[in-house]
Amino acid sequence: MPPLSWDLEILTYTHHTTKIIEFDKLYLIYYEVLKMAHLFYFYSPVNELEKDELVIEGDEAHHAIKVARVKPGEKVGIINGKGKKWICEVIHCGGKHLKLKKLKTLEEENRINKCTIISGWLNRDNSIETLVSIGTQIGISEFRFFQAEHSTRPIKPLSKIEKWIIQSCKVTGQSKFPEVKFFKNLQLALEDFKGSLFVAVPSEHSEPLTSIQVKDHCGLIVGPEGDLTEREVQLSINAGAVRVHLGPRILKSEVACLLGGLIILMKQGNYEKCYEFNTLE
């Protein structure tokens, strides 16, 4: 237990923090946080680590040295976006590079229970950022963007999307990036999809998504601002989609995608397993 003489401070959740809120019931919380290993993750596109060593340079090294402030002897995680993760020890950090020694290799299992978001192209980059960033963190495995009839701007692949995905995966430690695809219309977005389809349509014919039985791979179709047209809804139904609704409130498109995706992922059982705190052992 920490001594009672410690100053009254706000507790933050990084391993560099050594302060607590001075209330008896929170001492245990503080103790558990300190015991919990906090692992910083960084990105490298390498497929394998040669000689069990890796040098990180550029933006990732700057983030490690100047922001995360890692020190020699500390452990960090490296993800490659293709399903591999390495637990490494920092050998040297300084200047503009970080030198690491591999301790352990972890490969992400191929998930059977997957959720694909099939979204009309949204009219603002920050809406797309919200969808991709949070969607990646909650476990969406694929994003399919299509030029909807109510989309207010032409669909265009954004180079920033990869950056948003990398940032999100560095937060969660997931080593496999979700796929991102772009289509000229909804029909093309659905052509090669294999799995159960749901289309978010607020109508008297829609069933609550929370009551639907979901299978291994599900796709959720959501319209852009202005929603799907009747033709697009019918096209979805013709492709096998079931009409569903997400509750009594009108939601922004990106929020509807995230809420629907979260419901599907939960019903698939993707959140039954806890984060593994023994990664460093």
C-alpha positions as CSV (number, residue, x, y, z in Angstrom):
1,M,0.0,0.0,0.0
2,P,1.2,3.5,-0.7
3,P,2.0,5.7,2.4
4,L,-0.7,7.9,3.7
5,S,1.6,10.9,3.5
6,W,1.4,11.1,-0.3
7,D,-0.1,14.3,-1.8
8,L,-3.5,14.6,-3.2
9,E,-3.2,14.2,-6.9
10,I,-5.2,13.0,-9.9
11,L,-4.5,9.4,-10.8
12,T,-3.5,8.8,-14.4
13,Y,-3.1,5.4,-16.1
14,T,0.5,5.3,-17.4
15,H,3.4,3.5,-15.8
16,H,5.3,6.8,-15.5
17,T,2.7,8.1,-12.9
18,T,3.6,7.8,-9.2
19,K,0.7,9.8,-7.7
20,I,-2.7,8.9,-6.3
21,I,-6.0,10.4,-5.1
22,E,-5.7,10.3,-1.3
23,F,-8.9,8.4,-0.4
24,D,-8.7,5.1,1.4
25,K,-10.9,3.2,-1.0
26,L,-8.8,4.2,-4.0
27,Y,-5.5,2.9,-2.6
28,L,-6.3,-0.6,-3.9
29,I,-7.1,0.8,-7.4
30,Y,-3.8,2.6,-7.4
31,Y,-2.0,-0.6,-6.4
32,E,-3.6,-2.6,-9.1
33,V,-2.8,0.0,-11.8
34,L,0.9,-0.1,-10.8
35,K,0.9,-3.9,-11.0
36,M,-0.7,-3.8,-14.4
37,A,2.0,-3.7,-17.1
38,H,1.4,-0.9,-19.5
39,L,2.8,-1.7,-22.9
40,F,3.4,0.9,-25.6
41,Y,2.9,-0.4,-29.1
42,F,4.6,0.9,-32.3
43,Y,4.2,0.1,-35.9
44,S,6.7,-1.4,-38.4
45,P,5.7,-3.0,-41.7
46,V,8.4,-5.7,-41.5
47,N,7.4,-9.4,-42.0
48,E,10.1,-10.8,-39.8
49,L,12.8,-9.5,-37.4
50,E,16.3,-10.3,-38.7
51,K,18.7,-11.4,-36.0
52,D,16.0,-10.9,-33.5
53,E,16.6,-7.1,-33.6
54,L,14.8,-4.1,-35.0
55,V,15.6,-0.5,-35.5
56,I,12.6,1.9,-35.4
57,E,13.1,5.3,-37.1
58,G,11.1,8.3,-38.3
59,D,7.7,9.2,-36.7
60,E,7.5,6.0,-34.7
61,A,10.9,6.6,-33.1
62,H,9.9,10.2,-32.4
63,H,6.7,9.1,-30.7
64,A,8.6,6.4,-28.7
65,I,11.3,8.8,-27.5
66,K,9.6,12.1,-27.2
67,V,6.0,11.2,-26.4
68,A,6.0,7.7,-24.7
69,R,9.5,8.4,-23.4
70,V,10.5,4.8,-23.3
71,K,13.8,4.0,-21.7
72,P,16.5,1.2,-22.2
73,G,15.4,-1.9,-20.4
74,E,11.7,-1.3,-20.9
75,K,9.5,-3.6,-22.9
76,V,7.4,-2.4,-25.9
77,G,5.3,-4.1,-28.5
78,I,5.7,-3.9,-32.3
79,I,2.8,-4.6,-34.7
80,N,3.1,-5.1,-38.4
81,G,-0.5,-4.9,-39.5
82,K,-0.4,-8.3,-41.0
83,G,-1.1,-10.4,-37.9
84,K,2.3,-10.5,-36.2
85,K,3.3,-8.8,-32.9
86,W,6.6,-8.8,-31.2
87,I,7.4,-8.1,-27.6
88,C,10.7,-6.4,-27.4
89,E,13.2,-4.9,-25.0
90,V,14.6,-1.4,-25.6
91,I,18.3,-1.7,-26.1
92,H,19.0,1.9,-27.1
93,C,16.9,5.1,-27.6
94,G,18.2,8.4,-28.6
95,G,18.7,10.7,-31.5
96,K,16.2,9.6,-34.1
97,H,16.1,5.9,-33.7
98,L,15.1,3.2,-31.3
99,K,16.9,-0.2,-31.2
100,L,15.0,-3.2,-29.9
101,K,15.7,-6.8,-29.1
102,K,13.0,-9.4,-29.7
103,L,11.8,-11.3,-26.6
104,K,8.6,-13.0,-27.9
105,T,6.6,-13.4,-31.1
106,L,2.8,-13.5,-31.1
107,E,0.6,-14.3,-34.0
108,E,-3.0,-13.1,-34.1
109,E,-5.5,-15.9,-34.6
110,N,-7.7,-15.8,-37.7
111,R,-11.0,-14.7,-36.4
112,I,-14.1,-16.6,-37.5
113,N,-16.6,-14.1,-36.1
114,K,-16.2,-11.0,-38.2
115,C,-18.1,-7.9,-38.8
116,T,-18.0,-5.8,-42.0
117,I,-19.3,-2.3,-42.1
118,I,-20.7,-1.4,-45.6
119,S,-21.2,2.4,-45.4
120,G,-22.2,5.0,-47.9
121,W,-19.5,7.6,-48.4
122,L,-19.8,10.3,-45.7
123,N,-19.6,14.0,-46.4
124,R,-16.9,14.9,-43.9
125,D,-13.4,13.5,-43.3
126,N,-13.9,13.7,-39.5
127,S,-17.0,11.5,-39.7
128,I,-14.9,8.9,-41.6
129,E,-12.1,9.2,-39.1
130,T,-14.5,8.6,-36.2
131,L,-15.9,5.5,-38.0
132,V,-12.6,4.0,-38.9
133,S,-10.7,4.9,-35.7
134,I,-13.3,3.7,-33.2
135,G,-14.4,0.8,-35.5
136,T,-10.9,-0.5,-35.6
137,Q,-10.6,-0.3,-31.9
138,I,-13.8,-2.2,-31.2
139,G,-12.9,-5.0,-33.7
140,I,-14.4,-4.3,-37.1
141,S,-12.6,-6.5,-39.6
142,E,-13.5,-4.7,-42.8
143,F,-14.8,-1.4,-44.0
144,R,-16.5,-1.2,-47.4
145,F,-17.3,2.4,-48.5
146,F,-19.6,2.9,-51.5
147,Q,-20.8,5.9,-53.5
148,A,-24.4,6.1,-52.3
149,E,-27.1,7.9,-54.2
150,H,-27.4,10.4,-51.4
151,S,-23.6,10.8,-50.9
152,T,-22.8,14.5,-51.2
153,R,-19.3,14.2,-52.5
154,P,-17.4,11.7,-54.8
155,I,-15.9,8.7,-53.2
156,K,-12.1,9.0,-52.9
157,P,-9.6,6.8,-51.1
158,L,-8.0,8.8,-48.3
159,S,-4.3,8.3,-47.5
160,K,-5.2,9.4,-43.9
161,I,-7.3,6.2,-43.4
162,E,-4.2,4.1,-43.0
163,K,-2.8,6.5,-40.4
164,W,-6.0,6.4,-38.4
165,I,-5.9,2.6,-38.5
166,I,-2.3,2.5,-37.3
167,Q,-3.0,4.9,-34.5
168,S,-6.0,2.8,-33.3
169,C,-4.1,-0.5,-33.5
170,K,-1.3,1.0,-31.5
171,V,-3.8,1.8,-28.8
172,T,-5.3,-1.7,-28.7
173,G,-2.3,-3.7,-29.6
174,Q,-4.0,-5.6,-32.3
175,S,-1.6,-6.7,-34.9
176,K,-3.9,-7.2,-37.9
177,F,-5.3,-4.2,-39.6
178,P,-8.9,-4.2,-40.9
179,E,-9.3,-4.1,-44.7
180,V,-10.6,-1.0,-46.4
181,K,-12.3,-1.1,-49.8
182,F,-14.0,1.4,-52.0
183,F,-16.8,0.8,-54.5
184,K,-18.6,2.9,-57.1
185,N,-22.0,1.8,-55.9
186,L,-23.8,-0.4,-53.4
187,Q,-24.3,-3.3,-55.9
188,L,-20.5,-3.6,-56.4
189,A,-19.9,-3.4,-52.7
190,L,-22.2,-6.4,-52.1
191,E,-21.1,-8.6,-55.1
192,D,-18.4,-10.7,-53.5
193,F,-19.6,-10.5,-49.8
194,K,-20.0,-13.9,-48.2
195,G,-22.0,-13.9,-44.9
196,S,-25.2,-12.6,-43.3
197,L,-26.3,-9.2,-44.4
198,F,-28.3,-6.6,-42.5
199,V,-29.5,-3.3,-43.7
200,A,-30.2,-0.5,-41.2
201,V,-33.6,0.9,-42.1
202,P,-35.9,2.6,-39.6
203,S,-39.3,1.3,-40.6
204,E,-42.2,-0.8,-39.3
205,H,-40.9,-3.7,-41.3
206,S,-37.5,-3.6,-39.5
207,E,-36.5,-6.0,-36.7
208,P,-34.4,-4.8,-33.7
209,L,-30.8,-5.8,-34.4
210,T,-30.5,-6.8,-30.8
211,S,-33.0,-9.7,-31.3
212,I,-31.5,-11.1,-34.5
213,Q,-29.4,-14.3,-34.5
214,V,-26.0,-13.5,-36.0
215,K,-23.5,-15.9,-37.7
216,D,-19.8,-16.1,-38.2
217,H,-19.4,-13.3,-40.7
218,C,-21.9,-10.4,-40.8
219,G,-22.2,-7.3,-42.9
220,L,-24.1,-4.2,-41.8
221,I,-25.3,-1.8,-44.6
222,V,-25.7,1.8,-43.5
223,G,-26.6,4.8,-45.6
224,P,-24.8,8.2,-45.6
225,E,-26.3,11.4,-44.4
226,G,-29.8,11.4,-46.0
227,D,-30.0,7.6,-45.7
228,L,-30.3,4.9,-48.3
229,T,-32.8,5.4,-51.2
230,E,-35.6,2.9,-51.7
231,R,-33.7,1.5,-54.7
232,E,-30.7,0.8,-52.5
233,V,-32.8,-0.7,-49.8
234,Q,-34.4,-3.0,-52.3
235,L,-31.0,-3.9,-53.8
236,S,-29.8,-4.9,-50.3
237,I,-32.9,-7.0,-49.7
238,N,-32.4,-8.7,-53.1
239,A,-28.9,-9.5,-52.0
240,G,-30.3,-11.3,-48.9
241,A,-30.1,-8.5,-46.4
242,V,-32.5,-8.5,-43.4
243,R,-34.1,-5.1,-42.5
244,V,-33.0,-4.1,-39.0
245,H,-33.2,-1.0,-36.8
246,L,-30.9,0.3,-34.1
247,G,-33.4,1.7,-31.6
248,P,-35.7,4.6,-31.2
249,R,-33.2,7.4,-31.9
250,I,-32.0,9.0,-35.1
251,L,-28.3,8.5,-35.3
252,K,-25.5,10.0,-37.3
253,S,-24.3,7.6,-40.0
254,E,-21.0,6.9,-38.3
255,V,-22.6,6.4,-35.0
256,A,-25.2,4.0,-36.5
257,C,-22.3,2.0,-38.1
258,L,-20.4,1.8,-34.8
259,L,-23.5,0.9,-32.7
260,G,-24.6,-1.7,-35.2
261,G,-21.1,-3.2,-35.5
262,L,-20.8,-3.3,-31.7
263,I,-24.1,-5.1,-31.3
264,I,-23.0,-7.7,-33.9
265,L,-19.6,-8.2,-32.3
266,M,-21.1,-8.7,-28.9
267,K,-23.7,-11.2,-30.1
268,Q,-20.9,-13.1,-31.9
269,G,-19.1,-13.4,-28.5
270,N,-16.1,-11.3,-29.4
271,Y,-16.0,-9.6,-26.0
272,E,-16.1,-12.7,-23.8
273,K,-12.3,-13.0,-23.6
274,C,-10.5,-10.4,-21.5
275,Y,-7.3,-8.5,-22.5
276,E,-4.3,-10.7,-21.7
277,F,-2.2,-8.9,-19.0
278,N,0.4,-11.6,-19.0
279,T,1.8,-10.5,-22.4
280,L,5.1,-9.4,-20.8
281,E,5.7,-12.6,-18.9
